[in-house]
């Protein structure tokens, strides 16, 4: 048994992989490889994605690097935020330092840290939403101890950790939020370091009496921490857990953001009058961001929840009439809007041949599929966006 298998046998609760939520299950030509690229043990391979539970050490990186939430497991987030809230309630959360379970010298470090927290596993479990949530709790500086990662069998996790730190920094900067995230790599001078008390976040947080009473207030650290740790509505909304957590944290920050930085998985889709109400975009959307609704009198509505869109591009690729296109970068207000935005609206007609309902004019008697078959009885066609993908697959 190698060191990875030994770690897998003793660390944390299992992580589950749901293939149906993976982008590769909807599109075999998808180039998404976030989970494979960041897995430090090679437990995730593909595509098609395969999760080897025997080699999985539950580091938690896949839980937030997967854009659609195909991986699920306990990352101890609720307990972590409870500890941060307890420190914030005592005024001891200005500068927090985080170490992993395996750090051999966690007690030695910068003396200016107001709190040192040890996670029950790898620091890879800390997601961008966790950093933004800590900023919402009033933490001014978060420091991650990566100075011993080069000697760790999970050392490749540093790539995913630094990715999460970079995303959090960009969001906090765009929000003009009073919070920063930094890493301690060991290249910095250790002069002025001292011995500190380390709080194990696998235990129960200790709240002061005043903090417990203040926790009844809506804006208290305890109440905020509880709200930011809640995940129950993610399953109900069909939204990836990490995305919902991030939106909840961003909503708690005081800053304003005109546009979300590009490259962080946020997008806004728009539709033209060419929409035929076929519903393919809603069926293929892995997060439920797009939905096709029917109203009274045969009306249809194509609606978008911008906060749930992870910019996977599947809807643009497989929209057969090419009615969908990428819109402008969404704003924070777009992402936090509780009501979906109507992209297309119209009346549905019934196809005279197959009975399918479609959007068309009075002159159109057949749905687009039956009309194409009438004109091309032995032909076939692919959605415009998927033709290039098909050529790449054949090559």
C-alpha positions as CSV (number, residue, x, y, z in Angstrom):
1,X,0.0,0.0,0.0
2,X,1.5,3.4,-1.1
3,X,1.2,6.6,0.9
4,X,-1.8,7.8,-1.1
5,X,-3.7,4.6,-0.3
6,X,-2.8,5.0,3.3
7,X,-4.2,8.6,3.4
8,X,-7.3,7.5,1.6
9,X,-8.0,5.0,4.3
10,X,-7.9,7.4,7.2
11,X,-9.1,10.8,5.9
12,X,-12.6,12.2,6.1
13,X,-15.9,11.1,4.6
14,X,-16.4,9.8,1.1
15,X,-16.8,12.0,-2.0
16,X,-19.5,10.9,-4.4
17,X,-19.4,11.5,-8.2
18,X,-22.6,11.9,-10.1
19,X,-21.9,11.3,-13.8
20,X,-25.2,12.7,-14.9
21,X,-24.1,16.2,-13.7
22,X,-20.8,16.1,-15.5
23,X,-20.4,18.1,-18.7
24,X,-19.0,15.1,-20.5
25,X,-22.3,13.2,-20.0
26,X,-24.1,15.9,-22.0
27,X,-21.4,16.6,-24.5
28,X,-18.7,14.0,-25.3
29,X,-16.6,16.7,-27.0
30,X,-16.4,18.9,-23.9
31,X,-12.9,20.0,-23.0
32,X,-13.6,20.5,-19.3
33,X,-10.9,18.8,-17.3
34,X,-10.9,20.8,-14.0
35,X,-11.3,17.8,-11.8
36,X,-8.6,15.7,-13.6
37,X,-6.1,18.6,-13.7
38,X,-6.4,19.4,-10.0
39,X,-6.7,16.0,-8.4
40,X,-3.4,15.5,-6.5
41,X,-3.6,11.7,-6.3
42,X,-4.7,10.7,-9.8
43,X,-8.0,9.4,-8.4
44,X,-9.9,11.2,-11.1
45,X,-9.2,10.3,-14.7
46,X,-10.8,10.8,-18.1
47,X,-12.6,11.8,-20.1
48,X,-15.0,10.1,-19.7
49,X,-14.6,11.0,-16.1
50,X,-13.9,8.2,-13.7
51,X,-13.5,8.5,-9.9
52,X,-11.4,5.9,-8.2
53,X,-12.6,6.0,-4.6
54,X,-9.7,3.8,-3.4
55,X,-7.2,6.5,-4.3
56,X,-9.3,9.5,-3.3
57,X,-8.0,11.2,-0.1
58,X,-11.0,13.6,0.1
59,X,-8.9,16.7,-0.2
60,X,-12.0,18.6,-1.4
61,X,-10.6,20.2,-4.5
62,X,-13.0,18.5,-6.9
63,X,-15.9,19.8,-4.8
64,X,-15.3,23.4,-6.0
65,X,-13.3,23.0,-9.2
66,X,-16.1,21.1,-10.9
67,X,-18.4,23.9,-12.4
68,X,-21.5,21.8,-12.4
69,X,-21.2,20.2,-8.9
70,X,-20.8,16.6,-10.2
71,X,-18.8,15.8,-7.0
72,X,-20.4,16.0,-3.6
73,X,-19.2,15.4,-0.1
74,X,-18.7,17.0,3.3
75,X,-16.0,19.7,3.3
76,X,-16.6,20.7,6.9
77,X,-17.5,24.2,5.8
78,X,-20.3,24.7,8.3
79,X,-17.9,24.0,11.2
80,X,-15.2,26.1,9.7
81,X,-17.4,29.2,9.4
82,X,-18.7,28.6,12.9
83,X,-15.2,28.8,14.2
84,X,-14.5,32.0,12.2
85,X,-17.8,33.5,13.5
86,X,-16.8,32.6,17.1
87,X,-13.5,34.4,16.6
88,X,-15.2,37.3,14.9
89,X,-17.6,37.6,17.8
90,X,-14.6,37.9,20.2
91,X,-12.9,40.4,17.9
92,X,-10.1,37.9,17.1
93,X,-10.7,37.4,13.4
94,X,-8.9,40.3,11.9
95,X,-6.1,38.2,10.5
96,X,-6.6,34.4,10.2
97,X,-4.0,31.8,9.3
98,X,-5.0,28.3,8.0
99,X,-2.9,25.2,8.2
100,X,-3.7,21.7,7.0
101,X,-3.9,18.6,9.2
102,X,-0.5,17.4,8.1
103,X,1.6,20.6,8.7
104,X,4.4,19.5,11.0
105,X,5.0,22.9,12.6
106,X,1.6,24.7,12.7
107,X,2.4,26.3,16.0
108,X,5.4,28.2,14.6
109,X,4.5,31.1,12.3
110,X,3.9,34.9,11.9
111,X,3.1,36.4,15.3
112,X,0.6,38.9,13.9
113,X,-2.1,36.3,13.2
114,X,-5.1,36.9,15.5
115,X,-6.2,33.3,15.0
116,X,-4.6,30.1,13.6
117,X,-7.0,27.4,12.4
118,X,-6.2,23.8,11.6
119,X,-8.4,22.1,9.0
120,X,-9.3,18.4,9.4
121,X,-7.7,17.7,6.0
122,X,-6.0,19.5,3.1
123,X,-6.3,23.2,2.4
124,X,-7.7,22.3,-1.0
125,X,-11.1,22.1,0.7
126,X,-11.1,26.0,0.9
127,X,-13.0,27.2,-2.0
128,X,-13.4,30.7,-3.5
129,X,-16.7,31.0,-1.8
130,X,-15.1,30.2,1.6
131,X,-12.7,33.1,1.2
132,X,-15.4,35.5,0.2
133,X,-17.6,34.3,3.1
134,X,-14.8,35.0,5.6
135,X,-14.5,38.5,4.2
136,X,-18.2,38.9,4.8
137,X,-17.6,37.8,8.4
138,X,-15.2,40.7,8.8
139,X,-11.9,38.9,8.3
140,X,-9.4,41.4,6.8
141,X,-6.6,39.0,5.9
142,X,-6.6,35.2,5.3
143,X,-3.2,33.5,5.1
144,X,-2.7,29.9,3.9
145,X,0.4,28.0,5.0
146,X,1.8,26.3,1.9
147,X,5.4,26.2,3.2
148,X,5.5,22.4,3.7
149,X,3.5,21.4,0.7
150,X,6.5,20.5,-1.4
151,X,7.2,17.6,0.9
152,X,3.6,16.4,1.0
153,X,2.3,13.5,-1.2
154,X,-0.6,15.8,-1.9
155,X,1.8,18.6,-3.1
156,X,0.1,18.9,-6.5
157,X,-3.0,20.3,-4.6
158,X,-1.1,23.6,-4.4
159,X,-2.1,24.2,-8.1
160,X,-5.8,24.0,-7.2
161,X,-5.3,26.0,-3.9
162,X,-3.6,28.9,-5.8
163,X,-6.4,28.8,-8.4
164,X,-9.0,29.2,-5.7
165,X,-7.0,32.0,-4.1
166,X,-6.7,33.8,-7.4
167,X,-10.4,33.6,-8.1
168,X,-11.2,34.9,-4.6
169,X,-8.8,37.8,-5.0
170,X,-10.3,38.8,-8.3
171,X,-13.8,38.8,-6.9
172,X,-12.9,40.7,-3.8
173,X,-11.0,43.3,-5.9
174,X,-14.0,43.7,-8.2
175,X,-16.3,44.1,-5.3
176,X,-13.9,46.6,-3.6
177,X,-14.4,44.4,-0.5
178,X,-12.3,44.9,2.6
179,X,-10.6,41.5,2.5
180,X,-7.4,39.9,1.1
181,X,-6.1,36.3,0.7
182,X,-2.4,35.5,0.7
183,X,-0.2,32.4,0.8
184,X,2.9,31.7,2.9
185,X,5.2,29.6,0.7
186,X,8.3,29.5,2.9
187,X,10.3,31.9,0.7
188,X,9.4,34.7,3.1
189,X,11.6,35.6,6.0
190,X,10.7,33.8,9.2
191,X,12.1,36.5,11.5
192,X,9.5,37.6,14.0
193,X,7.8,34.3,14.0
194,X,6.7,32.9,17.3
195,X,4.7,30.1,18.9
196,X,0.9,30.4,18.7
197,X,-2.1,28.5,19.8
198,X,-3.7,26.5,17.0
199,X,-7.5,25.9,17.0
200,X,-8.6,22.5,15.5
201,X,-11.7,23.2,13.4
202,X,-12.8,19.5,13.7
203,X,-13.8,20.3,17.3
204,X,-16.7,22.4,18.5
205,X,-16.3,26.2,18.3
206,X,-16.3,28.2,21.6
207,X,-18.5,31.3,21.7
208,X,-18.3,34.0,24.3
209,X,-21.5,34.7,26.2
210,X,-21.8,38.0,24.6
211,X,-21.3,36.4,21.2
212,X,-24.1,33.9,21.8
213,X,-26.5,36.7,22.8
214,X,-25.5,38.8,19.9
215,X,-26.0,35.8,17.6
216,X,-29.7,36.4,17.8
217,X,-29.2,39.6,15.8
218,X,-29.5,39.2,12.0
219,X,-26.2,40.8,11.2
220,X,-24.1,39.2,13.9
221,X,-21.1,37.0,13.0
222,X,-22.9,33.9,14.3
223,X,-26.1,34.6,12.3
224,X,-24.0,35.5,9.2
225,X,-21.9,32.3,9.5
226,X,-25.0,30.2,9.8
227,X,-26.5,31.7,6.7
228,X,-23.4,31.4,4.7
229,X,-23.0,27.7,5.7
230,X,-26.5,26.7,4.7
231,X,-26.6,24.3,1.7
232,X,-30.1,22.9,1.9
233,X,-31.5,25.1,-0.9
234,X,-28.8,24.1,-3.4
235,X,-30.5,20.8,-4.1
236,X,-33.9,22.4,-4.3
237,X,-32.8,25.0,-6.8
238,X,-30.8,22.6,-8.8
239,X,-27.8,24.9,-8.6
240,X,-24.2,23.8,-8.0
241,X,-23.5,24.0,-4.3
242,X,-20.3,26.1,-4.7
243,X,-22.1,28.6,-6.9
244,X,-24.9,29.1,-4.4
245,X,-22.4,29.5,-1.6
246,X,-20.6,32.1,-3.6
247,X,-23.7,34.1,-4.4
248,X,-24.8,34.1,-0.7
249,X,-21.3,35.3,0.3
250,X,-21.2,38.0,-2.4
251,X,-24.6,39.3,-1.3
252,X,-23.3,39.9,2.2
253,X,-20.4,42.1,1.1
254,X,-21.0,45.8,1.2
255,X,-19.2,46.7,-2.1
256,X,-20.7,47.2,-5.5
257,X,-19.6,45.5,-8.7
258,X,-20.5,46.9,-12.2
259,X,-19.4,43.7,-14.0
260,X,-18.1,40.3,-12.8
261,X,-14.5,39.7,-13.9
262,X,-14.2,37.5,-17.0
263,X,-13.0,33.9,-16.7
264,X,-14.7,33.1,-13.4
265,X,-17.5,31.0,-14.9
266,X,-20.2,33.7,-15.0
267,X,-22.1,34.5,-18.1
268,X,-25.3,36.0,-19.5
269,X,-27.1,34.5,-22.5
270,X,-29.4,36.3,-24.8
271,X,-31.9,35.1,-27.4
272,X,-33.0,36.3,-30.8
273,X,-36.4,36.1,-32.5
274,X,-35.2,32.9,-34.2
275,X,-36.1,30.8,-31.1
276,X,-38.4,27.9,-32.1
277,X,-39.2,27.0,-28.4
278,X,-37.7,23.5,-29.0
279,X,-36.5,23.4,-25.4
280,X,-33.1,21.8,-26.3
281,X,-31.2,24.5,-24.4
282,X,-33.2,24.0,-21.2
283,X,-32.9,20.2,-21.4
284,X,-29.1,20.2,-21.9
285,X,-28.4,23.0,-19.3
286,X,-26.5,21.1,-16.5
287,X,-27.4,23.6,-13.8
288,X,-31.0,24.5,-14.6
289,X,-30.0,28.1,-15.5
290,X,-32.2,27.9,-18.6
291,X,-35.8,26.8,-18.4
292,X,-38.7,26.6,-20.9
293,X,-42.0,27.5,-19.3
294,X,-45.5,27.3,-20.8
295,X,-48.2,29.8,-19.8
296,X,-51.9,30.2,-20.5
297,X,-53.2,30.3,-24.1
298,X,-50.2,28.4,-25.5
299,X,-47.7,31.0,-24.6
300,X,-44.1,30.0,-23.9
301,X,-41.3,31.7,-22.0
302,X,-37.5,30.9,-22.2
303,X,-36.1,32.2,-18.9
304,X,-32.6,32.5,-17.5
305,X,-31.2,32.6,-13.9
306,X,-27.9,34.3,-14.5
307,X,-26.6,33.3,-11.1
308,X,-26.9,29.6,-12.0
309,X,-25.1,29.9,-15.4
310,X,-21.6,28.5,-15.2
311,X,-20.6,29.5,-18.8
312,X,-20.3,25.9,-20.1
313,X,-21.5,27.0,-23.5
314,X,-23.6,23.9,-24.1
315,X,-26.8,25.9,-24.9
316,X,-24.9,28.0,-27.5
317,X,-23.4,24.9,-29.1
318,X,-26.7,22.9,-29.4
319,X,-29.2,25.6,-30.2
320,X,-30.3,24.3,-33.6
321,X,-31.6,27.6,-35.0
322,X,-28.7,29.6,-33.6
323,X,-31.0,31.8,-31.6
324,X,-28.8,32.0,-28.5
325,X,-25.7,34.0,-28.2
326,X,-23.4,35.2,-25.4
327,X,-24.5,38.6,-24.0
328,X,-22.6,41.2,-22.0
329,X,-20.8,40.4,-18.8
330,X,-23.4,40.0,-16.0
331,X,-23.4,42.5,-13.1
332,X,-23.7,41.5,-9.4
333,X,-27.3,42.6,-9.5
334,X,-27.9,40.2,-12.4
335,X,-26.4,37.3,-10.4
336,X,-28.3,38.0,-7.2
337,X,-31.7,38.6,-8.9
338,X,-34.2,36.2,-7.4
339,X,-36.5,36.3,-10.5
340,X,-35.4,34.8,-13.8
341,X,-35.0,37.0,-16.8
342,X,-37.3,36.3,-19.8
343,X,-35.1,35.7,-22.9
344,X,-37.8,34.8,-25.4
345,X,-41.6,34.9,-25.4
346,X,-44.2,33.9,-27.9
347,X,-47.1,31.6,-28.8
348,X,-46.9,27.9,-29.4
349,X,-48.4,26.2,-32.4
350,X,-49.1,22.4,-32.9
351,X,-47.3,20.6,-35.7
352,X,-49.8,19.1,-38.2
353,X,-47.7,16.0,-38.6
354,X,-46.0,15.0,-35.3
355,X,-48.1,17.1,-32.9
356,X,-45.1,18.7,-31.3
357,X,-45.6,22.3,-30.1
358,X,-43.3,24.9,-31.6
359,X,-43.0,28.7,-32.0
360,X,-43.9,29.8,-35.5
361,X,-46.1,32.0,-37.7
362,X,-49.6,31.4,-38.9
363,X,-48.3,30.1,-42.2
364,X,-46.1,27.4,-40.7
365,X,-48.0,24.2,-40.4
366,X,-45.0,21.9,-39.6
367,X,-42.4,22.1,-36.8
368,X,-38.8,22.8,-37.9
369,X,-37.9,19.0,-37.7
370,X,-40.9,17.8,-39.8
371,X,-40.4,20.7,-42.3
372,X,-36.7,19.7,-42.8
373,X,-37.7,16.0,-43.2
374,X,-40.3,17.0,-45.8
375,X,-37.7,18.8,-47.8
376,X,-34.8,16.4,-47.2
377,X,-36.3,12.9,-46.7
378,X,-32.8,11.3,-46.6
379,X,-30.8,14.1,-45.1
380,X,-29.7,15.1,-41.7
381,X,-28.2,18.1,-40.0
382,X,-26.4,19.1,-36.8
383,X,-26.8,22.3,-34.8
384,X,-24.6,25.0,-36.2
385,X,-22.4,25.2,-33.0
386,X,-21.9,21.4,-32.9
387,X,-20.5,21.0,-36.4
388,X,-17.1,22.2,-35.5
389,X,-17.1,19.9,-32.4
390,X,-18.1,16.9,-34.6
391,X,-15.2,17.6,-37.0
392,X,-12.8,17.7,-34.0
393,X,-14.1,14.4,-32.8
394,X,-13.7,12.7,-36.2
395,X,-10.2,14.1,-36.5
